[in-house]
Amino acid sequence: GGHAERLRTDAFTDALTGVQNRRGFERALQREWKLSRRGTVESYLVLVDLVDFKAVNDRFGHAAGDRVLQLCAQALQEAARGTDVVGRIGGDQFAAVLVGCESADDAVGYRERAHLTLERYLKGEEARVNFSSGHQELAEAPSALRAMELADQAMYWQKRQRAGRLPRGADLASKMGAAKRQRAPIADAGSKPPVKPS
């Protein structure tokens, strides 16, 4: 009946966010990897890491941290299509299998959509967080585990690039489009001569 059904899904679902847990996600990833290797369907794996998440917990407490995790899961779900599988695979690490995703451009598109959606969700929140992401085409990986490692490497390089481009602490300001939006008011403020500290 319904009770057994509920227990079975709970074994594969993350209680906090409602997306797949690591067990559930790895099971789905394995299945989709096999299908993509057979040429049945093209799929991409996307990994997402929340940046500075520990600082959210330290500064605002675990309830705020939990809320950020829930919003991240929601953003990843909203950016996804019905056939995609979203999971929380670690404390502040999420993943998605984009089923029937045909190009790297589409995978990047998903990452950007999710990023902007999370930004929108966080507007009213005190705690802010950014994310790093990377993707890997499943058919090109010799195993599901290797696909995870390759997506993780891609994510690491994105983090490295971002760190190289920006002074530390500027990564929050680097959130997509944030810099563009802030430019106008800063120019206005610049018309007054800066006050020199006495």
Backbone as numpy.savetxt, mean C-alpha at the origin, in Angstrom:
# Nx Ny Nz CAx CAy CAz Cx Cy Cz
-23.48 -25.46 8.61 -24.29 -24.25 8.61 -23.45 -22.99 8.61
-24.06 -21.87 8.96 -23.41 -20.56 8.93 -22.22 -20.46 9.84
-22.27 -21.14 10.99 -21.18 -20.99 11.96 -19.86 -21.56 11.43
-19.92 -22.78 10.88 -18.72 -23.41 10.31 -18.17 -22.56 9.17
-19.08 -22.03 8.38 -18.71 -21.17 7.27 -17.91 -19.97 7.77
-18.42 -19.36 8.85 -17.79 -18.16 9.40 -16.40 -18.50 9.95
-16.29 -19.64 10.64 -14.99 -20.04 11.19 -13.99 -20.28 10.07
-14.46 -20.85 8.97 -13.56 -21.16 7.87 -13.02 -19.86 7.25
-13.88 -18.89 7.07 -13.37 -17.65 6.48 -12.46 -16.94 7.49
-12.77 -17.02 8.77 -11.95 -16.33 9.77 -10.51 -16.82 9.78
-10.29 -18.07 9.43 -8.93 -18.61 9.41 -8.09 -17.90 8.35
-8.74 -17.26 7.37 -8.01 -16.64 6.27 -8.21 -15.13 6.21
-8.92 -14.59 7.20 -9.25 -13.16 7.20 -8.57 -12.45 8.36
-8.06 -11.25 8.08 -7.47 -10.42 9.13 -8.60 -9.76 9.91
-8.65 -10.03 11.22 -9.77 -9.55 12.04 -9.86 -8.03 12.06
-8.72 -7.35 12.08 -8.73 -5.89 12.20 -9.23 -5.19 10.94
-8.74 -5.66 9.78 -9.01 -4.90 8.54 -10.05 -5.56 7.63
-10.35 -6.82 7.85 -11.33 -7.51 7.01 -10.80 -8.02 5.68
-9.53 -7.72 5.36 -8.95 -8.28 4.13 -8.35 -9.65 4.47
-7.79 -10.33 3.48 -7.17 -11.63 3.74 -6.01 -11.48 4.71
-5.81 -12.48 5.57 -4.59 -12.48 6.39 -3.47 -13.15 5.59
-2.31 -13.28 6.19 -1.17 -13.80 5.43 -1.46 -15.19 4.87
-2.09 -16.04 5.69 -2.41 -17.40 5.25 -3.35 -17.38 4.05
-4.39 -16.57 4.18 -5.38 -16.48 3.09 -4.77 -15.89 1.83
-3.94 -14.87 2.04 -3.35 -14.21 0.87 -2.38 -15.14 0.16
-1.55 -15.86 0.91 -0.56 -16.75 0.28 -1.25 -17.86 -0.48
-2.38 -18.32 0.05 -3.15 -19.36 -0.65 -3.66 -18.81 -1.99
-4.19 -17.58 -1.97 -4.70 -16.96 -3.20 -3.56 -16.69 -4.18
-2.43 -16.21 -3.64 -1.27 -15.90 -4.48 -0.78 -17.15 -5.21
-0.69 -18.26 -4.47 -0.25 -19.54 -5.04 -1.16 -19.95 -6.20
-2.47 -19.82 -5.96 -3.46 -20.19 -6.98 -3.29 -19.32 -8.23
-3.19 -18.00 -8.02 -3.09 -17.08 -9.17 -1.75 -17.21 -9.88
-0.70 -17.52 -9.12 0.62 -17.73 -9.74 0.56 -18.92 -10.70
-0.07 -20.02 -10.24 -0.19 -21.21 -11.10 -0.96 -20.89 -12.37
-2.06 -20.16 -12.24 -2.87 -19.81 -13.41 -2.08 -18.92 -14.37
-1.30 -18.00 -13.83 -0.55 -17.10 -14.70 0.59 -17.84 -15.39
1.17 -18.83 -14.70 2.24 -19.62 -15.32 1.70 -20.45 -16.47
0.46 -20.91 -16.33 -0.17 -21.69 -17.41 -0.59 -20.81 -18.58
-0.54 -19.49 -18.37 -0.96 -18.59 -19.42 -2.46 -18.37 -19.44
-3.15 -18.85 -18.38 -4.60 -18.70 -18.31 -4.97 -17.23 -18.15
-4.20 -16.51 -17.30 -4.53 -15.12 -17.01 -3.25 -14.39 -16.63
-3.17 -13.13 -16.97 -2.01 -12.33 -16.55 -2.33 -11.64 -15.24
-1.41 -11.72 -14.28 -1.65 -11.08 -12.99 -0.39 -10.44 -12.45
-0.58 -9.42 -11.64 0.54 -8.75 -10.98 0.37 -8.81 -9.47
1.50 -8.92 -8.80 1.52 -8.84 -7.34 2.00 -7.44 -6.96
1.29 -6.80 -6.04 1.71 -5.50 -5.53 1.95 -5.63 -4.03
3.09 -5.13 -3.56 3.36 -5.08 -2.12 3.33 -3.64 -1.66
2.80 -3.42 -0.47 2.69 -2.08 0.10 3.19 -2.10 1.54
4.07 -1.19 1.86 4.60 -1.02 3.20 4.21 0.36 3.70
3.66 0.46 4.90 3.40 1.79 5.45 4.72 2.36 5.97
5.01 3.59 5.60 6.25 4.23 6.00 5.98 5.01 7.29
6.91 4.94 8.26 6.76 5.67 9.53 5.56 5.21 10.34
5.13 3.96 10.15 3.95 3.52 10.89 4.23 3.44 12.40
5.43 3.03 12.75 5.78 2.91 14.17 5.60 4.26 14.88
5.95 5.33 14.17 5.81 6.68 14.73 4.35 7.01 15.05
3.43 6.50 14.21 2.00 6.73 14.46 1.60 6.09 15.78
1.99 4.82 15.96 1.67 4.11 17.21 2.28 4.81 18.41
3.55 5.21 18.27 4.25 5.85 19.39 3.61 7.18 19.76
3.24 7.95 18.74 2.78 9.30 19.00 1.29 9.40 19.31
0.48 8.60 18.61 -0.98 8.74 18.74 -1.63 7.55 19.44
-0.85 6.49 19.70 -1.41 5.32 20.36 -1.91 4.26 19.39
-2.19 3.06 19.94 -2.52 1.92 19.08 -3.88 2.01 18.42
-4.83 2.72 19.05 -6.15 2.87 18.42 -6.01 3.65 17.12
-5.19 4.71 17.15 -4.95 5.50 15.94 -4.20 4.66 14.91
-3.24 3.87 15.38 -2.50 2.97 14.49 -3.43 1.98 13.81
-4.34 1.41 14.60 -5.30 0.45 14.05 -6.18 1.12 12.99
-6.57 2.35 13.27 -7.43 3.09 12.33 -6.70 3.31 11.00
-5.42 3.66 11.08 -4.62 3.85 9.86 -4.53 2.54 9.06
-4.35 1.43 9.76 -4.28 0.12 9.08 -5.61 -0.19 8.39
-6.72 0.13 9.07 -8.04 -0.12 8.49 -8.25 0.74 7.25
-7.83 2.00 7.33 -7.99 2.90 6.19 -7.12 2.47 5.02
-5.93 1.97 5.32 -5.03 1.50 4.25 -5.66 0.30 3.54
-6.18 -0.65 4.32 -6.82 -1.83 3.74 -8.00 -1.39 2.86
-8.76 -0.42 3.36 -9.93 0.09 2.63 -9.51 0.75 1.32
-8.43 1.52 1.38 -7.94 2.21 0.18 -7.50 1.19 -0.87
-6.82 0.14 -0.43 -6.35 -0.89 -1.35 -7.54 -1.62 -1.97
-8.58 -1.85 -1.16 -9.78 -2.51 -1.65 -10.51 -1.63 -2.65
-10.63 -0.35 -2.33 -11.38 0.58 -3.19 -10.70 0.74 -4.55
-9.37 0.72 -4.54 -8.62 0.86 -5.79 -8.67 -0.42 -6.62
-9.01 -1.53 -5.98 -9.02 -2.84 -6.64 -10.31 -3.06 -7.42
-10.29 -4.08 -8.27 -11.51 -4.53 -8.93 -12.02 -5.78 -8.22
-13.21 -6.23 -8.58 -13.82 -7.36 -7.88 -12.99 -8.62 -7.83
-12.22 -8.88 -8.89 -11.47 -10.14 -8.95 -10.14 -10.06 -8.20
-9.70 -8.85 -7.84 -8.40 -8.70 -7.18 -8.48 -9.19 -5.73
-7.33 -9.61 -5.21 -7.28 -10.11 -3.83 -6.36 -9.20 -3.02
-6.89 -8.65 -1.94 -6.09 -7.78 -1.06 -5.86 -8.48 0.26
-4.64 -8.37 0.78 -4.34 -8.99 2.06 -3.45 -8.13 2.94
-3.52 -8.39 4.24 -2.58 -7.79 5.18 -1.63 -8.91 5.56
-0.36 -8.78 5.15 0.55 -9.92 5.28 1.56 -9.74 6.41
1.53 -8.58 7.04 2.42 -8.34 8.19 1.84 -7.21 8.99
2.52 -6.78 10.02 2.01 -5.71 10.88 1.55 -4.51 10.09
2.46 -3.95 9.28 2.10 -2.76 8.49 2.42 -3.01 7.03
2.29 -4.28 6.62 2.54 -4.62 5.22 1.30 -5.25 4.60
0.96 -4.74 3.43 -0.21 -5.22 2.70 0.23 -5.72 1.33
-0.65 -6.46 0.67 -0.35 -6.95 -0.66 -1.65 -7.08 -1.45
-1.52 -7.06 -2.76 -2.68 -7.27 -3.62 -2.26 -8.10 -4.82
-3.11 -9.03 -5.23 -2.93 -9.71 -6.51 -3.93 -9.09 -7.47
-3.40 -8.47 -8.51 -4.25 -7.85 -9.53 -4.49 -8.90 -10.60
-5.65 -9.53 -10.54 -5.97 -10.65 -11.43 -6.44 -10.12 -12.77
-5.81 -10.60 -13.83 -6.18 -10.15 -15.17 -5.64 -8.76 -15.48
-4.61 -8.38 -14.75 -3.95 -7.09 -14.98 -2.93 -7.33 -16.09
-3.02 -6.56 -17.17 -2.27 -6.95 -18.36 -0.95 -6.24 -18.58
-0.70 -5.16 -17.81 0.57 -4.47 -18.05 1.10 -3.84 -16.78
2.41 -3.58 -16.80 3.06 -2.91 -15.68 2.43 -1.53 -15.45
2.01 -0.88 -16.54 1.35 0.43 -16.42 0.09 0.33 -15.58
-0.67 -0.74 -15.80 -1.89 -0.94 -15.01 -1.56 -1.17 -13.54
-0.47 -1.88 -13.28 -0.06 -2.14 -11.90 0.35 -0.83 -11.22
1.08 0.01 -11.97 1.47 1.33 -11.44 0.22 2.17 -11.21
-0.71 2.09 -12.13 -1.98 2.82 -12.00 -2.71 2.44 -10.72
-2.73 1.14 -10.43 -3.37 0.66 -9.20 -2.65 1.24 -7.98
-1.32 1.20 -7.99 -0.54 1.71 -6.86 -0.84 3.20 -6.63
-0.91 3.96 -7.71 -1.18 5.40 -7.59 -2.60 5.67 -7.11
-3.56 4.91 -7.63 -4.95 5.05 -7.20 -5.09 4.77 -5.71
-4.47 3.69 -5.26 -4.54 3.31 -3.85 -3.90 4.40 -2.98
-2.79 4.93 -3.46 -2.05 5.96 -2.73 -2.92 7.21 -2.55
-3.54 7.66 -3.64 -4.39 8.86 -3.59 -5.63 8.63 -2.73
-6.18 7.41 -2.80 -7.37 7.09 -2.00 -7.02 7.12 -0.51
-5.86 6.56 -0.16 -5.43 6.58 1.25 -5.24 8.02 1.71
-4.64 8.82 0.86 -4.46 10.24 1.19 -5.79 10.91 1.49
-6.78 10.60 0.67 -8.11 11.18 0.86 -8.71 10.73 2.19
-8.56 9.45 2.51 -9.09 8.90 3.77 -8.41 9.54 4.98
-7.13 9.87 4.84 -6.37 10.38 5.99 -6.58 11.87 6.22
-7.25 12.54 5.29 -7.43 13.99 5.41 -7.94 14.42 6.78
-8.96 13.73 7.29 -9.54 14.14 8.56 -8.82 13.59 9.78
-7.80 12.77 9.56 -7.13 12.09 10.68 -5.93 12.88 11.16
-5.66 12.75 12.45 -4.46 13.36 13.03 -3.21 12.63 12.56
-3.29 11.32 12.62 -2.13 10.49 12.27 -2.01 10.41 10.75
-0.83 10.72 10.24 -0.60 10.63 8.80 0.44 9.56 8.54
0.35 8.94 7.38 1.32 7.91 7.03 1.44 7.89 5.52
2.59 7.43 5.05 2.83 7.37 3.63 3.04 5.89 3.29
2.97 5.53 2.01 3.39 4.15 1.75 4.33 4.01 0.57
5.14 2.95 0.67 6.00 2.54 -0.42 5.35 1.32 -1.05
5.51 1.16 -2.36 4.94 -0.01 -3.00 5.83 -0.49 -4.13
5.66 -1.73 -4.50 6.39 -2.31 -5.62 5.53 -3.39 -6.25
5.80 -3.73 -7.51 5.00 -4.78 -8.15 5.87 -5.78 -8.90
5.28 -6.92 -9.21 5.96 -7.96 -9.95 4.93 -8.74 -10.77
5.26 -9.00 -12.03 4.38 -9.83 -12.86 4.52 -11.28 -12.42
3.41 -11.93 -12.11 3.46 -13.29 -11.56 4.07 -14.29 -12.52
3.70 -14.20 -13.81 4.17 -15.21 -14.78 5.69 -15.21 -14.91
6.32 -14.09 -14.59 7.78 -14.00 -14.74 8.54 -14.55 -13.54
7.84 -14.92 -12.48 8.51 -15.43 -11.28 8.46 -16.95 -11.26
9.59 -17.59 -10.88 9.62 -19.06 -10.88 8.80 -19.70 -9.76
8.36 -18.90 -8.79 7.49 -19.42 -7.73 6.72 -18.25 -7.12
5.67 -18.57 -6.37 4.89 -17.52 -5.72 5.76 -16.79 -4.69
6.58 -17.57 -3.97 7.47 -16.98 -2.96 8.47 -16.02 -3.61
8.99 -16.43 -4.77 9.96 -15.59 -5.49 9.28 -14.30 -5.98
8.01 -14.41 -6.37 7.26 -13.22 -6.78 7.21 -12.22 -5.62
7.00 -12.73 -4.40 6.98 -11.87 -3.21 8.33 -11.18 -3.04
9.41 -11.96 -3.19 10.76 -11.41 -3.01 11.06 -10.33 -4.05
10.65 -10.58 -5.29 10.91 -9.63 -6.37 10.10 -8.34 -6.19
8.84 -8.48 -5.76 8.01 -7.29 -5.50 8.61 -6.51 -4.33
9.13 -7.23 -3.36 9.76 -6.61 -2.19 11.01 -5.82 -2.61
11.80 -6.39 -3.51 12.99 -5.70 -4.03 12.60 -4.43 -4.77
11.53 -4.53 -5.59 11.06 -3.36 -6.33 10.63 -2.26 -5.37
10.00 -2.67 -4.27 9.54 -1.70 -3.26 10.74 -1.06 -2.56
11.74 -1.88 -2.29 12.96 -1.38 -1.63 13.65 -0.33 -2.52
13.68 -0.57 -3.82 14.32 0.40 -4.71 13.53 1.70 -4.77
12.20 1.58 -4.69 11.38 2.79 -4.68 11.70 3.61 -3.42
11.84 2.92 -2.29 12.18 3.60 -1.04 13.54 4.27 -1.15
14.50 3.55 -1.72 15.86 4.07 -1.86 15.85 5.32 -2.73
15.13 5.27 -3.85 15.04 6.40 -4.77 14.46 7.61 -4.05
13.38 7.34 -3.30 12.71 8.43 -2.61 13.65 9.04 -1.58
14.37 8.19 -0.86 15.30 8.67 0.17 16.43 9.48 -0.47
16.87 9.04 -1.66 17.96 9.73 -2.34 17.57 11.11 -2.83
16.31 11.24 -3.23 15.84 12.49 -3.83 15.54 13.56 -2.80
15.17 13.13 -1.59 14.61 14.09 -0.64 15.38 14.10 0.67
15.47 15.26 1.29 16.04 15.27 2.63 15.13 14.47 3.55
15.70 13.84 4.55 14.87 13.08 5.48 13.86 13.99 6.15
12.66 13.47 6.39 11.63 14.30 6.99 10.78 14.97 5.92
11.31 15.04 4.70 10.51 15.63 3.62 9.64 14.57 2.97
9.81 13.31 3.37 9.05 12.27 2.68 7.55 12.41 2.89
7.12 12.98 4.03 5.69 13.17 4.21 5.18 14.24 3.25
5.97 15.29 3.06 5.59 16.35 2.13 5.60 15.85 0.69
6.35 14.78 0.46 6.47 14.27 -0.91 5.23 13.53 -1.34
4.28 13.33 -0.43 3.07 12.61 -0.79 2.51 13.20 -2.07
2.05 12.32 -2.93 1.71 12.74 -4.28 0.87 14.00 -4.34
1.33 14.99 -5.06 0.55 16.19 -5.28 0.59 17.17 -4.11
1.05 16.71 -2.93 1.03 17.60 -1.77 1.91 18.82 -2.03
3.08 18.57 -2.60 4.03 19.66 -2.88 3.40 20.68 -3.83
2.69 20.17 -4.86 2.05 21.06 -5.83 1.02 21.96 -5.15
0.20 21.34 -4.29 -0.85 22.10 -3.63 -0.29 23.18 -2.71
0.86 22.90 -2.12 1.39 23.83 -1.13 2.10 25.01 -1.76
2.43 24.90 -3.04 3.29 25.93 -3.63 2.67 27.32 -3.57
1.39 27.44 -3.89 0.76 28.77 -3.95 0.84 29.55 -2.63
0.37 28.97 -1.51 0.44 29.76 -0.27 1.87 30.13 0.12
2.83 29.28 -0.18 4.21 29.59 0.19 4.69 30.82 -0.60
4.32 30.92 -1.86 4.72 32.07 -2.69 4.14 33.36 -2.09
2.87 33.32 -1.65 2.25 34.51 -1.04 3.01 34.93 0.20
3.31 33.93 1.03 4.00 34.22 2.29 5.38 34.83 2.00
5.96 34.43 0.84 7.31 34.88 0.51 7.37 36.36 0.14
6.22 36.99 -0.08 6.26 38.41 -0.45 6.62 39.29 0.75
6.39 38.76 1.96 6.86 39.51 3.13 8.32 39.14 3.36
9.18 40.11 3.76 10.57 39.75 4.04 10.60 38.80 5.25
11.46 37.79 5.20 11.53 36.87 6.34 11.98 37.60 7.60
11.43 37.21 8.72 11.80 37.85 9.99 13.11 37.23 10.46
14.09 38.04 10.70 15.38 37.52 11.18 15.28 37.32 12.69
15.79 36.18 13.18 15.75 35.99 14.64 16.66 37.03 15.30
16.14 37.70 16.34 16.93 38.75 17.00 18.00 38.14 17.90
